[in-house]
Amino acid sequence: MQTHVVPVGFDYDRLIAPLVREQLTVDRVILLEGAVGSEANVEYSQRIAQKLEADFRNLLGAETERVAVTDVYDYDTAFEQAFDLIADVLDADPEGEVWVNIASMPRTVSFAFATAAHSIMVERQEDRDRIHTYYTAPEKYLETELAEELQASADLLAGVSDGGVDEDEVAERLDAARDLLAEFDERGTTIGAKEIDGSHIVELPVASFSNVKPFEELILFTLGEHGEFDSVSELAETVAADLSEEYTDSFRSKVTYTVDKLGPGGKGYVEREERGKSYRTRLSRIGELWVRAHQDSE
């Protein structure tokens, strides 16, 4: 089962559009709701949640439920709630996956859920590939257009107060304001879901909490330089040549052990794909980021 955890704020499109456009399987959706700001803010957020609840069911056929976040500015409680929620979903379905959208809601909740997902990935290495934390950028923010329309209306009112009334301009401003408000009521503070590098979903990679040791650094830099190796033996031969060391069974075993430590069941910086009797070896996305961040110190 594919379960999507969606904190609801003042956005509509980027909470559902990326799932539709990427044709992801959505079996279950957990909508997180919290009281934010004024009564009007709370009512507006609840309307967005109701619309999302209906559309997730009607458009994607997903089982949908709404869960309250008591205090959206209480990071500790939000983290605990996120940790328990994600763990419960994983435990309920050993083959299922959890997708956490952090594009909306106050940053305290988004960061709490992202950190909780990160923590579970590190704590439960066997479930690392079953948890996805992602962000979707909007194509357009409505706040700017609302501000521009407010400024235009203020200028018009200033002209009216001076005794000058242009009926055509009044009608134009009225139509523009009504259209903008209707768009705001329908779609929230943002419009669309922006495609970045061929996808509407920007998945956030997870790093290890463990330090990288010197020989592990060498393996990562070698993978960063060459991109991919058809086997660990080929990688070991390259590392031995770079170190001007003799390539022996012992050296190959050392490289194999190190790659295992850096792989999915360890620090997660290396990906290994089985091909026959060998494993194609390359950097994971977080491994690529680690190499980019440490190239100056190589």
Secondary structure, DSSP 8 states (H G I E B T S, - for coil): -EEEEEE-SSBSHHHHHHHHHTT---SEEEEEEE--SSHHHHHHHHHHHHHHHHHHHHHH--EEEEEEES-TT-HHHHHHHHHHHHHHHHHH-TT-EEEEE-SSS-HHHHHHHHHHHHHHHHH-GGGGGGEEEEE---SEEHHHHHHHHHHHHHHHHHHHHTT---HHHHHHHHHHHHHHHHHHHHHBTEES---BTTBS-EE-----SS---HHHHHHHHHHHHH-EESSHHHHHHHHHHHHT----HHHHHHHHHHHHHHSTTTTS-EEEEEETTEEEEEE-HHHHHHHHHHGGG-
